């Protein structure tokens, strides 16, 4: 059934990212922010500012709808702590509510597989919130990959320093089972790498030195092999002073200062050229027959609209998914695939050896994670 206009959406979780989602839903003419759900009483202030309702739990919200004979929302955006994503999503799916689930889709591939099976049974549509797929820099890079010729290698980094209060307001971020830069942040980049270059075959990883007194990791250096033969390296850390990360370089997150002069957080090397992001500079020698180090390279600046906000584009796509006008741009299998890459990273760290990334098709469900 096609949802009436506007599409009614609730936001679950009012931590770091939930209020941003709620603001975008509130501002979008295609959507109506029906409520924000979070147990913290302070969420009432956020709800009041956005002229919407606040409920402490999904149960109280459903009771509110039932007593007033109101239809359930068309969709929900799940922004709760990582380890609760599957359980919260399953509870919402039990009421037939379509889902946009913040990454990672779950803490493990097995519980995410259970969510996939359950939402399919309930005929609930699921979009996984790897929102950088909608970033204009990434969209434009994907459109211009052919200009690099046969891609041989890729180099990337995500390096910055998170403040202490980031961990104090959400202690789960210090735990190895749910927090750490690998599961919270690296999963974004591994999803993007697969989005751009296809499935990852094998990963070798080494942990970076730790400086915090936390259980969770602080970063790693990776060597990556893709199924199509492309090789690459990637380094990530959340405890170094650096602007070489997606947020600083693109200005994607309004909470993190934009350093517009930063170049080369991603470099894509090919037979005909090299594309550097986010400045979108293509280095090539198309003016000569055969490339050679004896001749200068041409620097071509690729122009595009940088102003499109990924959260807006993702929300518009979620509306299309709910209305049945589009298939999810990032489905649960994509989310599971990113988790399997993180699993390979962790296993490589434990064993000191390169690890093959498991196939999504071979993952067995863990139905206990649904919480029923």
C-alpha positions in Angstrom: 0.0 0.0 0.0 1.4 3.4 -0.9 1.6 5.6 2.2 -0.4 8.9 2.1 1.3 12.2 1.8 3.1 13.2 3.9 4.8 10.0 5.2 4.6 9.8 9.0 7.9 8.9 10.7 9.1 8.4 14.2 12.7 8.6 15.4 14.0 6.1 18.0 16.9 7.4 20.1 17.9 11.0 20.9 21.6 10.6 21.4 24.2 11.9 19.0 22.6 11.2 15.7 18.9 11.0 16.5 18.2 14.7 16.8 19.8 15.3 13.4 17.5 12.7 11.8 14.5 14.3 13.6 15.4 17.7 12.3 15.6 16.5 8.7 12.3 14.7 9.1 10.7 17.8 10.5 12.1 20.0 7.7 11.2 17.8 4.8 7.9 18.6 3.1 7.5 14.9 2.2 7.5 13.7 5.8 5.9 14.4 9.1 7.7 13.9 12.4 5.1 11.9 14.5 7.2 11.4 17.6 10.7 11.0 19.2 11.1 7.9 21.4 13.9 7.9 24.1 13.8 7.1 27.8 15.7 10.2 28.7 13.4 13.0 30.1 15.6 15.6 28.5 14.3 14.4 25.1 11.1 16.4 25.8 13.0 19.6 25.1 14.1 18.3 21.7 10.6 17.2 20.9 9.1 20.6 21.9 11.6 22.4 19.7 10.5 20.2 16.7 6.8 20.6 17.6 6.4 16.8 18.1 5.6 14.3 20.8 8.0 12.5 23.1 7.5 9.0 24.5 9.9 7.0 26.8 9.4 3.7 25.0 8.0 2.1 21.9 5.4 0.4 24.1 4.0 3.7 25.4 3.9 5.1 21.9 2.0 2.1 20.5 -0.5 2.4 23.5 -1.0 6.1 22.7 -1.8 5.2 19.1 -4.1 2.3 20.1 -6.1 4.3 22.6 -6.7 7.1 20.1 -7.3 4.7 17.2 -4.4 6.4 15.3 -2.6 4.5 12.5 0.9 3.4 13.2 3.6 5.5 11.5 4.7 4.6 8.0 8.4 4.4 9.0 10.8 4.6 11.9 14.5 5.7 12.0 16.4 3.6 14.5 19.3 5.6 16.2 19.7 3.7 19.4 23.1 2.2 20.6 24.6 -0.2 18.2 24.0 -3.4 20.2 20.2 -2.6 20.4 19.6 -2.0 16.7 18.3 -5.5 16.0 16.0 -5.8 19.0 14.5 -2.3 18.6 14.0 -2.9 14.9 12.3 -6.2 15.4 9.9 -4.7 17.9 9.0 -2.0 15.4 8.7 -4.5 12.6 6.2 -6.5 14.7 3.8 -3.6 14.2 4.5 -3.5 10.5 6.5 -0.3 10.6 9.1 0.2 7.9 12.7 0.8 9.0 15.7 3.0 8.4 18.3 1.5 10.7 21.4 3.4 11.5 24.6 1.5 10.7 25.7 -1.0 11.8 22.6 -3.0 11.1 23.5 -5.1 14.1 26.4 -6.1 16.4 26.9 -9.4 14.6 26.1 -10.7 11.1 24.0 -13.6 12.7 21.6 -11.3 14.5 21.3 -9.1 11.4 20.4 -12.2 9.4 17.6 -12.9 11.8 16.3 -9.4 11.4 16.4 -9.8 7.6 14.3 -13.0 7.9 11.8 -11.5 10.4 11.2 -8.3 8.4 10.7 -10.3 5.3 8.1 -12.4 7.0 6.4 -9.2 8.3 6.6 -7.6 4.8 8.5 -4.7 6.4 11.0 -2.7 4.2 14.4 -2.0 5.6 16.9 0.6 4.5 20.3 0.5 6.3 21.7 3.9 7.2 25.0 3.9 5.5 24.2 7.5 4.6 27.5 8.2 2.9 26.3 6.3 -0.1 24.2 9.4 -0.6 27.0 11.9 -0.2 27.5 14.0 -3.3 31.2 13.4 -3.2 30.7 9.7 -3.3 28.0 9.8 -5.9 30.1 11.9 -8.2 33.2 9.7 -7.6 31.2 6.6 -8.6 30.0 8.4 -11.7 33.6 9.2 -12.7 35.4 6.0 -11.8 35.5 5.0 -15.5 37.9 7.9 -16.2 40.5 6.1 -14.1 40.6 3.2 -16.6 41.3 -0.2 -15.1 41.4 0.5 -11.3 44.4 -1.2 -9.7 44.5 0.2 -6.1 42.9 2.5 -3.5 44.2 4.3 -0.5 42.1 5.8 2.3 42.1 7.2 5.8 39.8 8.2 8.6 41.8 9.9 11.3 40.6 12.3 14.0 40.3 12.7 17.8 37.0 12.1 19.7 36.6 14.2 22.9 36.3 12.6 26.3 32.6 13.6 26.7 31.8 11.5 23.6 32.4 8.5 25.8 31.1 9.9 29.0 27.6 10.5 27.7 27.4 7.0 26.2 29.6 4.5 28.1 28.7 1.7 25.7 31.1 3.3 23.3 34.0 2.2 25.5 33.0 -1.5 25.3 34.7 -3.8 22.8 31.4 -5.6 22.1 29.6 -2.5 20.9 32.0 0.5 20.7 35.4 1.2 19.2 36.3 2.9 16.0 36.2 -0.3 14.0 32.5 -1.0 14.5 31.3 2.6 14.8 33.3 4.3 12.1 35.4 1.9 10.0 32.2 0.1 9.0 31.2 3.3 7.1 34.4 3.2 5.0 34.3 -0.5 4.3 30.7 -0.1 3.1 31.8 2.7 0.8 34.8 0.8 -0.5 32.5 -2.1 -1.4 29.9 0.3 -2.9 32.6 1.8 -5.1 34.7 -1.3 -6.0 32.7 -4.4 -5.3 32.9 -7.1 -2.6 36.0 -7.4 -0.4 37.7 -10.8 -0.6 40.4 -10.7 2.1 41.6 -8.4 4.9 44.8 -8.1 6.9 44.7 -5.8 9.9 47.0 -4.5 12.7 45.8 -2.6 15.7 47.1 0.9 16.3 48.6 1.7 19.7 46.0 2.6 22.4 46.1 5.7 24.6 42.8 5.6 26.4 42.0 3.4 29.4 39.1 1.8 27.5 38.2 -1.7 26.5 37.3 -0.7 23.0 39.8 -0.4 20.1 41.2 3.0 18.9 42.0 2.1 15.3 43.8 -0.2 12.9 45.8 -0.3 9.6 44.4 -2.5 6.9 45.5 -4.2 3.7 42.5 -5.1 1.5 42.0 -7.4 -1.5 38.8 -7.1 -3.5 37.3 -10.0 -5.5 37.9 -8.2 -8.8 41.6 -8.0 -8.0 41.9 -4.4 -6.8 44.1 -4.0 -3.7 44.1 -1.2 -1.2 45.2 0.1 2.2 43.2 1.9 4.8 44.1 3.4 8.2 41.6 4.6 10.9 41.9 6.1 14.4 39.7 8.1 16.7 42.5 9.2 19.0 44.9 11.2 16.8 45.0 14.9 16.0 44.2 15.0 12.3 41.8 16.5 9.7 42.2 13.5 7.3 38.8 12.1 7.7 35.5 12.2 5.8 33.8 14.6 8.2 36.5 17.3 8.3 37.2 17.0 4.5 33.6 17.1 3.2 31.8 19.1 5.9 29.2 16.4 6.1 28.7 16.6 9.9 27.7 20.1 11.1 29.2 19.3 14.5 32.7 18.8 13.1 34.5 21.8 11.5 34.9 21.7 7.7 38.5 21.9 6.4 37.9 22.6 2.8 41.6 22.5 1.9 42.0 18.8 2.8 42.8 16.6 -0.1 43.3 12.9 -0.6 41.4 11.1 2.1 40.6 8.6 -0.7 42.9 8.1 -3.7 41.8 5.8 -6.5 44.6 4.6 -8.8 43.9 3.4 -12.4 45.5 2.7 -15.7 44.3 6.0 -17.2 44.3 8.3 -14.2 44.1 8.8 -10.5 41.0 10.3 -8.7 41.6 12.1 -5.4 38.7 12.8 -3.0 37.1 15.0 -1.7 38.6 17.7 -3.9 37.6 15.6 -6.9 40.8 16.1 -8.9 41.5 13.7 -11.7 45.2 13.3 -12.7 45.6 11.9 -16.2 47.6 12.0 -19.4 44.8 11.6 -21.9 46.6 14.2 -24.1 49.3 11.6 -25.0 49.1 8.1 -26.4 50.9 6.2 -23.7 51.2 7.3 -20.1 54.8 8.0 -18.9 56.5 9.5 -15.9 58.6 11.6 -18.4 55.6 13.8 -19.2 53.6 16.0 -16.9 50.1 15.0 -15.8 46.9 17.1 -16.4 44.9 18.0 -13.3 41.2 18.1 -14.1 38.8 19.4 -11.5 35.5 17.6 -11.6 32.7 20.1 -10.9 29.5 19.0 -9.2 26.8 20.1 -6.7 28.3 19.8 -3.3 25.4 21.3 -1.5 23.1 18.2 -1.4 22.8 16.9 2.1 23.2 13.1 2.4 20.6 12.9 5.2 18.1 14.7 3.0 18.8 12.4 0.0 18.7 9.3 2.2 15.4 10.5 3.7 13.9 11.1 0.3 15.0 7.7 -0.8 13.4 6.2 2.4 10.1 7.8 1.4 10.4 6.3 -2.1 11.1 2.9 -0.5 8.0 3.2 1.8 5.8 4.2 -1.1 7.1 1.3 -3.2 8.8 3.5 -5.8 12.3 2.2 -5.1 14.3 -0.7 -3.7 16.6 0.1 -0.7 19.8 1.6 -2.0 21.5 -0.1 1.0 19.7 -3.3 2.0 20.2 -5.6 5.0 22.6 -7.9 2.9 24.7 -4.8 2.3 24.8 -4.0 6.0 25.6 -7.7 6.8 28.4 -7.6 4.2 30.0 -4.5 6.0 29.7 -6.4 9.3 31.4 -9.4 7.8 34.3 -7.2 6.7 34.6 -5.9 10.3 34.5 -9.6 11.5 37.4 -10.3 9.2 39.3 -7.3 10.6 38.8 -8.5 14.2 39.8 -12.1 13.3 42.9 -10.9 11.5 43.9 -8.8 14.5 43.4 -11.9 16.8 45.3 -14.3 14.5 47.9 -12.0 13.0 46.9 -13.5 9.6 45.0 -12.3 6.5 41.3 -13.4 6.8 38.9 -14.3 4.0 35.5 -12.4 4.3 32.6 -14.7 4.7 29.8 -14.8 2.2 26.5 -13.3 3.3 24.6 -16.4 2.0 26.5 -18.6 4.5 25.5 -16.7 7.6 23.1 -18.6 10.0 20.5 -16.5 11.9 20.6 -15.9 15.7 16.9 -15.6 16.5 17.5 -14.9 20.2 18.8 -11.5 19.3 15.3 -10.5 18.2 14.3 -10.3 21.9 10.9 -12.1 21.6 
